[in-house]
Amino acid sequence: MTDATILIPTFRHAALIPYSLRSALTQEGAAVEVFVVGDGVEDDTRAALEPFLSDARVRFFDFPKGARQGELHRHEALQAAAGRIICYLSDDDLLLRDHVTEMARLLDGADFAHSAPLFVMRDGSLMYAPVDVARPSFQALLRRGGWNHISLTGAAHTLAAYRLLPHGWRPAPRG
């Protein structure tokens, strides 16, 4: 049984995606499958992924460049997902080893969860950007637009909830 599908969208991060993939594959206490969703990747990205493709847990979806950030490609890949939950990982980010088990715990009583956003800045400093979508003040900020500290990495939802959506992933409107 697969506990989680970790979806990694990628475009041009050939040098970094091996680190992201390793962090996804070394999750402790959870069986994972990892979907790398290429959005018009170049040969150097394909070469960076090659050593991982012999791992049965890794699938590479090599799509041509799609609209915006390739959101429709994510939707197509998720049609093959077997995980009870879906976790996301940007191709230039890392997951802590217990990320999937923590997201699974949070999703036992919810359809969507996210980890606390912690950003490593270029100068090596850390920036913590707390957010709690259960609080009306954060909901209001999100509705107004222009503010979102919930990054793709760290977001998770149940596959069952995703399958109930009328559209799933699709390109965001301009602006």
C-alpha positions as protocol buffer text, in pm:
chain_id: "A"
residue {
  index: 1
  type: MET
  ca { x: 0 y: 0 z: 0 }
}
residue {
  index: 2
  type: THR
  ca { x: 123 y: 347 z: -88 }
}
residue {
  index: 3
  type: ASP
  ca { x: 81 y: 602 z: 188 }
}
residue {
  index: 4
  type: ALA
  ca { x: 163 y: 908 z: -19 }
}
residue {
  index: 5
  type: THR
  ca { x: 224 y: 1031 z: -369 }
}
residue {
  index: 6
  type: ILE
  ca { x: 485 y: 1306 z: -372 }
}
residue {
  index: 7
  type: LEU
  ca { x: 446 y: 1524 z: -680 }
}
residue {
  index: 8
  type: ILE
  ca { x: 750 y: 1725 z: -796 }
}
residue {
  index: 9
  type: PRO
  ca { x: 680 y: 1962 z: -1085 }
}
residue {
  index: 10
  type: THR
  ca { x: 996 y: 2061 z: -1274 }
}
residue {
  index: 11
  type: PHE
  ca { x: 1107 y: 2286 z: -1554 }
}
residue {
  index: 12
  type: ARG
  ca { x: 1470 y: 2407 z: -1527 }
}
residue {
  index: 13
  type: HIS
  ca { x: 1634 y: 2288 z: -1206 }
}
residue {
  index: 14
  type: ALA
  ca { x: 1858 y: 2006 z: -1329 }
}
residue {
  index: 15
  type: ALA
  ca { x: 2126 y: 2083 z: -1071 }
}
residue {
  index: 16
  type: LEU
  ca { x: 1885 y: 2081 z: -777 }
}
residue {
  index: 17
  type: ILE
  ca { x: 1625 y: 1816 z: -854 }
}
residue {
  index: 18
  type: PRO
  ca { x: 1847 y: 1524 z: -741 }
}
residue {
  index: 19
  type: TYR
  ca { x: 1848 y: 1674 z: -390 }
}
residue {
  index: 20
  type: SER
  ca { x: 1470 y: 1715 z: -394 }
}
residue {
  index: 21
  type: LEU
  ca { x: 1422 y: 1359 z: -515 }
}
residue {
  index: 22
  type: ARG
  ca { x: 1653 y: 1217 z: -247 }
}
residue {
  index: 23
  type: SER
  ca { x: 1459 y: 1401 z: 24 }
}
residue {
  index: 24
  type: ALA
  ca { x: 1135 y: 1253 z: -113 }
}
residue {
  index: 25
  type: LEU
  ca { x: 1275 y: 900 z: -133 }
}
residue {
  index: 26
  type: THR
  ca { x: 1417 y: 901 z: 221 }
}
residue {
  index: 27
  type: GLN
  ca { x: 1087 y: 957 z: 398 }
}
residue {
  index: 28
  type: GLU
  ca { x: 1071 y: 758 z: 720 }
}
residue {
  index: 29
  type: GLY
  ca { x: 769 y: 558 z: 829 }
}
residue {
  index: 30
  type: ALA
  ca { x: 577 y: 590 z: 502 }
}
residue {
  index: 31
  type: ALA
  ca { x: 560 y: 412 z: 168 }
}
residue {
  index: 32
  type: VAL
  ca { x: 584 y: 671 z: -107 }
}
residue {
  index: 33
  type: GLU
  ca { x: 567 y: 697 z: -481 }
}
residue {
  index: 34
  type: VAL
  ca { x: 729 y: 1002 z: -640 }
}
residue {
  index: 35
  type: PHE
  ca { x: 590 y: 1161 z: -954 }
}
residue {
  index: 36
  type: VAL
  ca { x: 827 y: 1400 z: -1130 }
}
residue {
  index: 37
  type: VAL
  ca { x: 615 y: 1606 z: -1368 }
}
residue {
  index: 38
  type: GLY
  ca { x: 825 y: 1764 z: -1641 }
}
residue {
  index: 39
  type: ASP
  ca { x: 692 y: 2080 z: -1800 }
}
residue {
  index: 40
  type: GLY
  ca { x: 906 y: 2116 z: -2111 }
}
residue {
  index: 41
  type: VAL
  ca { x: 1228 y: 1999 z: -1945 }
}
residue {
  index: 42
  type: GLU
  ca { x: 1558 y: 2005 z: -2127 }
}
residue {
  index: 43
  type: ASP
  ca { x: 1808 y: 1723 z: -2174 }
}
residue {
  index: 44
  type: ASP
  ca { x: 2011 y: 1818 z: -1865 }
}
residue {
  index: 45
  type: THR
  ca { x: 1704 y: 1761 z: -1646 }
}
residue {
  index: 46
  type: ARG
  ca { x: 1641 y: 1425 z: -1810 }
}
residue {
  index: 47
  type: ALA
  ca { x: 2004 y: 1331 z: -1745 }
}
residue {
  index: 48
  type: ALA
  ca { x: 1976 y: 1439 z: -1379 }
}
residue {
  index: 49
  type: LEU
  ca { x: 1667 y: 1220 z: -1337 }
}
residue {
  index: 50
  type: GLU
  ca { x: 1812 y: 913 z: -1512 }
}
residue {
  index: 51
  type: PRO
  ca { x: 1983 y: 758 z: -1204 }
}
residue {
  index: 52
  type: PHE
  ca { x: 1651 y: 765 z: -1014 }
}
residue {
  index: 53
  type: LEU
  ca { x: 1435 y: 602 z: -1280 }
}
residue {
  index: 54
  type: SER
  ca { x: 1548 y: 250 z: -1188 }
}
residue {
  index: 55
  type: ASP
  ca { x: 1374 y: 298 z: -852 }
}
residue {
  index: 56
  type: ALA
  ca { x: 1022 y: 153 z: -890 }
}
residue {
  index: 57
  type: ARG
  ca { x: 888 y: 432 z: -666 }
}
residue {
  index: 58
  type: VAL
  ca { x: 983 y: 703 z: -918 }
}
residue {
  index: 59
  type: ARG
  ca { x: 782 y: 792 z: -1229 }
}
residue {
  index: 60
  type: PHE
  ca { x: 881 y: 1065 z: -1472 }
}
residue {
  index: 61
  type: PHE
  ca { x: 606 y: 1231 z: -1674 }
}
residue {
  index: 62
  type: ASP
  ca { x: 790 y: 1407 z: -1959 }
}
residue {
  index: 63
  type: PHE
  ca { x: 538 y: 1658 z: -2097 }
}
residue {
  index: 64
  type: PRO
  ca { x: 603 y: 1936 z: -2351 }
}
residue {
  index: 65
  type: LYS
  ca { x: 590 y: 2291 z: -2210 }
}
residue {
  index: 66
  type: GLY
  ca { x: 236 y: 2364 z: -2102 }
}
residue {
  index: 67
  type: ALA
  ca { x: 43 y: 2677 z: -2019 }
}
residue {
  index: 68
  type: ARG
  ca { x: 179 y: 2883 z: -1729 }
}
residue {
  index: 69
  type: GLN
  ca { x: 341 y: 2644 z: -1476 }
}
residue {
  index: 70
  type: GLY
  ca { x: 219 y: 2321 z: -1635 }
}
residue {
  index: 71
  type: GLU
  ca { x: -69 y: 2279 z: -1391 }
}
residue {
  index: 72
  type: LEU
  ca { x: -268 y: 2063 z: -1633 }
}
residue {
  index: 73
  type: HIS
  ca { x: 26 y: 1820 z: -1644 }
}
residue {
  index: 74
  type: ARG
  ca { x: 4 y: 1784 z: -1265 }
}
residue {
  index: 75
  type: HIS
  ca { x: -362 y: 1696 z: -1298 }
}
residue {
  index: 76
  type: GLU
  ca { x: -291 y: 1435 z: -1564 }
}
residue {
  index: 77
  type: ALA
  ca { x: -16 y: 1275 z: -1353 }
}
residue {
  index: 78
  type: LEU
  ca { x: -241 y: 1263 z: -1045 }
}
residue {
  index: 79
  type: GLN
  ca { x: -485 y: 1043 z: -1236 }
}
residue {
  index: 80
  type: ALA
  ca { x: -230 y: 762 z: -1178 }
}
residue {
  index: 81
  type: ALA
  ca { x: -171 y: 839 z: -808 }
}
residue {
  index: 82
  type: ALA
  ca { x: -200 y: 553 z: -561 }
}
residue {
  index: 83
  type: GLY
  ca { x: -120 y: 738 z: -239 }
}
residue {
  index: 84
  type: ARG
  ca { x: -388 y: 804 z: 21 }
}
residue {
  index: 85
  type: ILE
  ca { x: -245 y: 1155 z: 42 }
}
residue {
  index: 86
  type: ILE
  ca { x: -73 y: 1384 z: -208 }
}
residue {
  index: 87
  type: CYS
  ca { x: 228 y: 1585 z: -95 }
}
residue {
  index: 88
  type: TYR
  ca { x: 399 y: 1847 z: -308 }
}
residue {
  index: 89
  type: LEU
  ca { x: 767 y: 1928 z: -340 }
}
residue {
  index: 90
  type: SER
  ca { x: 915 y: 2203 z: -555 }
}
residue {
  index: 91
  type: ASP
  ca { x: 1215 y: 2092 z: -756 }
}
residue {
  index: 92
  type: ASP
  ca { x: 1445 y: 2328 z: -566 }
}
residue {
  index: 93
  type: ASP
  ca { x: 1321 y: 2243 z: -214 }
}
residue {
  index: 94
  type: LEU
  ca { x: 1376 y: 1966 z: 40 }
}
residue {
  index: 95
  type: LEU
  ca { x: 1146 y: 1768 z: 268 }
}
residue {
  index: 96
  type: LEU
  ca { x: 1237 y: 1672 z: 622 }
}
residue {
  index: 97
  type: ARG
  ca { x: 1246 y: 1294 z: 670 }
}
residue {
  index: 98
  type: ASP
  ca { x: 919 y: 1285 z: 866 }
}
residue {
  index: 99
  type: HIS
  ca { x: 724 y: 1517 z: 638 }
}
residue {
  index: 100
  type: VAL
  ca { x: 493 y: 1252 z: 492 }
}
residue {
  index: 101
  type: THR
  ca { x: 416 y: 1092 z: 829 }
}
residue {
  index: 102
  type: GLU
  ca { x: 337 y: 1434 z: 975 }
}
residue {
  index: 103
  type: MET
  ca { x: 114 y: 1529 z: 681 }
}
residue {
  index: 104
  type: ALA
  ca { x: -64 y: 1192 z: 707 }
}
residue {
  index: 105
  type: ARG
  ca { x: -127 y: 1258 z: 1076 }
}
residue {
  index: 106
  type: LEU
  ca { x: -269 y: 1604 z: 1001 }
}
residue {
  index: 107
  type: LEU
  ca { x: -484 y: 1467 z: 721 }
}
residue {
  index: 108
  type: ASP
  ca { x: -644 y: 1204 z: 941 }
}
residue {
  index: 109
  type: GLY
  ca { x: -908 y: 1464 z: 1026 }
}
residue {
  index: 110
  type: ALA
  ca { x: -889 y: 1703 z: 730 }
}
residue {
  index: 111
  type: ASP
  ca { x: -875 y: 1723 z: 352 }
}
residue {
  index: 112
  type: PHE
  ca { x: -592 y: 1981 z: 330 }
}
residue {
  index: 113
  type: ALA
  ca { x: -289 y: 2049 z: 546 }
}
residue {
  index: 114
  type: HIS
  ca { x: 36 y: 2241 z: 518 }
}
residue {
  index: 115
  type: SER
  ca { x: 358 y: 2254 z: 710 }
}
residue {
  index: 116
  type: ALA
  ca { x: 495 y: 2570 z: 865 }
}
residue {
  index: 117
  type: PRO
  ca { x: 678 y: 2764 z: 592 }
}
residue {
  index: 118
  type: LEU
  ca { x: 1046 y: 2814 z: 669 }
}
residue {
  index: 119
  type: PHE
  ca { x: 1259 y: 2978 z: 403 }
}
residue {
  index: 120
  type: VAL
  ca { x: 1639 y: 2973 z: 384 }
}
residue {
  index: 121
  type: MET
  ca { x: 1743 y: 3310 z: 248 }
}
residue {
  index: 122
  type: ARG
  ca { x: 2043 y: 3371 z: 21 }
}
residue {
  index: 123
  type: ASP
  ca { x: 2247 y: 3506 z: 311 }
}
residue {
  index: 124
  type: GLY
  ca { x: 2184 y: 3186 z: 509 }
}
residue {
  index: 125
  type: SER
  ca { x: 1930 y: 3339 z: 745 }
}
residue {
  index: 126
  type: LEU
  ca { x: 1595 y: 3176 z: 808 }
}
residue {
  index: 127
  type: MET
  ca { x: 1256 y: 3338 z: 756 }
}
residue {
  index: 128
  type: TYR
  ca { x: 955 y: 3186 z: 927 }
}
residue {
  index: 129
  type: ALA
  ca { x: 621 y: 3287 z: 775 }
}
residue {
  index: 130
  type: PRO
  ca { x: 345 y: 3141 z: 994 }
}
residue {
  index: 131
  type: VAL
  ca { x: 4 y: 3088 z: 841 }
}
residue {
  index: 132
  type: ASP
  ca { x: -309 y: 2914 z: 964 }
}
residue {
  index: 133
  type: VAL
  ca { x: -585 y: 2884 z: 704 }
}
residue {
  index: 134
  type: ALA
  ca { x: -828 y: 2783 z: 978 }
}
residue {
  index: 135
  type: ARG
  ca { x: -813 y: 3141 z: 1113 }
}
residue {
  index: 136
  type: PRO
  ca { x: -1050 y: 3394 z: 954 }
}
residue {
  index: 137
  type: SER
  ca { x: -777 y: 3663 z: 943 }
}
residue {
  index: 138
  type: PHE
  ca { x: -560 y: 3443 z: 718 }
}
residue {
  index: 139
  type: GLN
  ca { x: -861 y: 3345 z: 505 }
}
residue {
  index: 140
  type: ALA
  ca { x: -932 y: 3714 z: 446 }
}
residue {
  index: 141
  type: LEU
  ca { x: -571 y: 3776 z: 337 }
}
residue {
  index: 142
  type: LEU
  ca { x: -590 y: 3488 z: 90 }
}
residue {
  index: 143
  type: ARG
  ca { x: -923 y: 3607 z: -54 }
}
residue {
  index: 144
  type: ARG
  ca { x: -785 y: 3958 z: -112 }
}
residue {
  index: 145
  type: GLY
  ca { x: -502 y: 3810 z: -320 }
}
residue {
  index: 146
  type: GLY
  ca { x: -140 y: 3914 z: -343 }
}
residue {
  index: 147
  type: TRP
  ca { x: -56 y: 3731 z: -19 }
}
residue {
  index: 148
  type: ASN
  ca { x: 12 y: 3363 z: 12 }
}
residue {
  index: 149
  type: HIS
  ca { x: 274 y: 3212 z: 239 }
}
residue {
  index: 150
  type: ILE
  ca { x: 155 y: 2861 z: 166 }
}
residue {
  index: 151
  type: SER
  ca { x: 415 y: 2740 z: -78 }
}
residue {
  index: 152
  type: LEU
  ca { x: 369 y: 2436 z: -298 }
}
residue {
  index: 153
  type: THR
  ca { x: 627 y: 2251 z: -91 }
}
residue {
  index: 154
  type: GLY
  ca { x: 460 y: 2161 z: 233 }
}
residue {
  index: 155
  type: ALA
  ca { x: 106 y: 2153 z: 97 }
}
residue {
  index: 156
  type: ALA
  ca { x: -78 y: 1821 z: 113 }
}
residue {
  index: 157
  type: HIS
  ca { x: -430 y: 1691 z: 64 }
}
residue {
  index: 158
  type: THR
  ca { x: -609 y: 1362 z: 48 }
}
residue {
  index: 159
  type: LEU
  ca { x: -645 y: 1196 z: -290 }
}
residue {
  index: 160
  type: ALA
  ca { x: -1013 y: 1140 z: -213 }
}
residue {
  index: 161
  type: ALA
  ca { x: -1072 y: 1515 z: -171 }
}
residue {
  index: 162
  type: TYR
  ca { x: -882 y: 1591 z: -492 }
}
residue {
  index: 163
  type: ARG
  ca { x: -1099 y: 1349 z: -686 }
}
residue {
  index: 164
  type: LEU
  ca { x: -1410 y: 1538 z: -567 }
}
residue {
  index: 165
  type: LEU
  ca { x: -1293 y: 1867 z: -718 }
}
residue {
  index: 166
  type: PRO
  ca { x: -1478 y: 1982 z: -1030 }
}
residue {
  index: 167
  type: HIS
  ca { x: -1153 y: 2064 z: -1216 }
}
residue {
  index: 168
  type: GLY
  ca { x: -836 y: 1966 z: -1030 }
}
residue {
  index: 169
  type: TRP
  ca { x: -511 y: 2141 z: -1124 }
}
residue {
  index: 170
  type: ARG
  ca { x: -542 y: 2395 z: -1402 }
}
residue {
  index: 171
  type: PRO
  ca { x: -360 y: 2714 z: -1493 }
}
residue {
  index: 172
  type: ALA
  ca { x: -424 y: 3009 z: -1264 }
}
residue {
  index: 173
  type: PRO
  ca { x: -578 y: 3317 z: -1420 }
}
residue {
  index: 174
  type: ARG
  ca { x: -334 y: 3591 z: -1516 }
}
residue {
  index: 175
  type: GLY
  ca { x: -258 y: 3825 z: -1230 }
}
